[in-house]
Amino acid sequence: MAKANLMDYEKALELFEVVIGLEVHIELNTNTKMFCGCKNDFGDEPNTNVCPICIGLPGSLPVVNRKAVESSISIGLALGCQIAPTGGFSRKNYFYPDLAKNYQTSQFRDPIAFEGQLEVEVPSGNKFTVQIERAHMEEDAGKLTHIGGSTGRIQGAEYSLVDYNRAGVPLVEIVTKPVFGVGAEGPELAAAYVRSIREIVKALGVSDARMERGNVRCDANVSIRPHGQEKLGTRTETKNVNSLRSIERAVRYEIQRQAAILAAGGTITQETRHWHEDKGSTSAGRPKSDADDYRYFPEPDLVPVEPSHELIEKLRSLLPENPADRRKRLAGEWNFAEMEFRDVVN
């Protein structure tokens, strides 16, 4: 795979404004899956934690996992979100081998939590307020392992193996609004934001948050536009980046790659992209679909989720201290002039 031409990072920032958006997927650590009674265990023998519901056999009927709903509400409250009085599920239709049903059960029009925000501090000490559009519940897909070929991706592989143990595991997807004005610190902000989300869900106890296992994964949306232009540029979405270092590197790479293309008179393709840690680059995946292409429609086999006011307030009362606030408090109490808390980069 040939590495794309890249523009010098400082030059790219002189010519273009960077806009980023982040979608963070959190696997919940419930005992069972989102819509069935199969175990939610990592590392079991492939295709042993499956049943007619999570592989979508005809006539099977899902039931919502109450604990997953409560964990999702707790995440929303910790992010300052409003909690929806009613949250419905939809079928997100697309074919891929890791979804035996040919659709994903997700929330579309009625997310469980919406309109939140999170203050994030980058290594320079600058602070950004990231606006959160929504946090919605859905199920994870299975795991594909591509055999043969040079990239480890489906393109060029001789064959693929699929493990459905992960299919149906509860997920919360946290989606930001476009983040403007990030300047040179966009890559650092992306990594710091995901670190903050990871710390919060660990403090809540709702996820093991092990990035090397895929408990926390980030889809990084990057677009650039000439300074002064109001219309957003065409975005790319680098999928399933699962380390903090890689998130920062992938965002920086995309800024430089897109800048080189636009400066040369080319156009950006709206697509998903894959991050290659060994090469330090992204490669094209598939054209990025818009919501209409998924043919969402309400899930007919599930009733809406309607959390009571009493449940929401109970979960609010159980929220732990925000990890960032706790660090500041301890720094003051212990009379440290400066404290650095570095997470393990997987």
Secondary structure by P-SEA (a helix, b strand, c coil): ccccccccaaaaaacbbbbbbbbbbbbbbccccccccccccccccccccccccccccccbbbbbcaaaaaaaaaaaaaabbbbbcbbbbbbbccccccccccccccccccccccbbbbbbbccccbbbbbbbcbbbbbbbbbbbbbccccccccccccbbbbbccccccbbbbbbbccccccccaaaaaaaaaaaaaaaaaaaacccccccccccbbbbbbbbbbccccccccbbbbbcccccaaaaaaaaaaaaaaaaaaaaabbbbbbbbbbbbcccccccccccccccccccccccccccbbbbcaaaaaaaaaaccccaaaaaaaaaaaacccbbbbbcccc
